[in-house]
């Protein structure tokens, strides 16, 4: 654990809260000191939920440490049960309470409540939020799924049944993704047995074994539980995450194979406009745009495929903060031909983006801030997110409609950037101010000059220095090729052994690369 201003993931008990909050009939009793209730704001403020998460805190204070905090936990547990009457309870400790070792699991067993109580051992100083969500869901599934009753006894001709696994509260577009994939599975004639954790009750988890297979939408959350279901009920799971037109088509074929049905009728009427848009005249100028991708593993891998195969972008950086999936991201980066970035340090991510000099960043709320400071367009494709990334409208990222949404998400930062090109063309017009920045590419300070911001963020420390006149001349080049012009000029100056880049160097480089 390290002290930081920003963090990509919270402690593991926040992941447990995401599972509990997404479900119905579950209550989480968290042994924690006063002040750890901050996590409630993540759901009520950022996700715009109309009620607080189903979490009761012991909220012990400093003076309680000299008394019996274990008795405080036991009393809080019993009071929470009497007040909320849940179908099942989770018990655990926050990162601070973990240090006093009160053993919530043993105390919960001693309380002898008449409902299932699932203890959570979440090592806060070794693991983080996504792991905590996966472990919590796994423990719930393992503790509640009925392994005794005969499974899958249905009338002949009823068709295949599946579970949808992975969506949680505070997940990036999970609500709409579930709706889109449920609709898609319905078109294939596949019935949904249980969707979990989001929307499920403990009683729903009891009958997970009745499905023929599992649809794993978010491996970070559902991967561990899906493996247990495979071992216990011999249920296969999907491996393709349906983000993008190509991946959704592959997902439909995979599901159809698991269900023993024909996928072609559904594929023939797929409603995504992404393939046509990508081939249209208006999209031609987007081809070859340099993008840097950093997100959770699921969305980073999906975005890399869409960027390369469906948009014609050049991926110049690929990384994730999800260390549990580092192997998958490294394999994808190797195939693309870039160095993988596996880190949870946002400063390291910022340095990598500045060095790569992309024309767009695909990432999290963190990368939105980084890109804004560097003057680069950015699209948010993954948690952690801001309240603006929980739109009131229907906006899935998965399925064929999700491919349409994703196309808009990737293209708008670039097409809207044309306003800066117009500012460049009409810079001397009295209606335009040279220091006024477009809102989506504004520097951190409203008065910061664009050329100074670029020079401060992308000029290599040991490379040639740009003189002011050359920076001013570079500024006249349209923004969507300016990065390439800068890189070519710096490479030319280094090759020629020039320590300074002047206006003459800029035009010498232009002539050199035009031959």
Buried (B, 14 or more C-beta within 10 A) or exposed (E): EEEEEBBBBBBBBBBBBBBBBBBBBBBBBBBBBEEBBEBBEBBEEBBEBEEEBBBBBBBBEEEBEEEEBBEBBBBBBBEBBEEBEBBBBBBBBBBBBBEBEBBBBEBBEEBEBEEBBBBBEBEBEEBBBBBBBBBBBBBBBBBBBEEEEEBEEEEEEEEBBBBBBBBBBBBBBBBBBBBBBBEBBEEBBBBBBBBBBBBBBBEBBBBBBBBBBBBBBBBBBBBBBBBBBBEBBEBBBBEBBBBBBBBBBBBBBBBBEBBEBEBEEBBEEBEBBBBEBBEEEEBEEBEEBBBBBBBBBBBBBBBBBBBBBBBBBBBBBBBBBBBBBBEBBBEBBEEBEBBBBBBBBBEEBBEBBBEBBBBBBBBBBBBBBBBBBBBBBBBBBBBBBEEEBBEEEEBBBBBBBBBBBBBBBBBEBBBBBBBBBEBBEEEEEEEEEEEEBBEBBBBEEEEBBBBEBBBEBBBEEEEBEBBEEBBEBBBEBBBBEBBBBBBBBBBBBBEEEBEEBBBEBBEBBBEBEEE
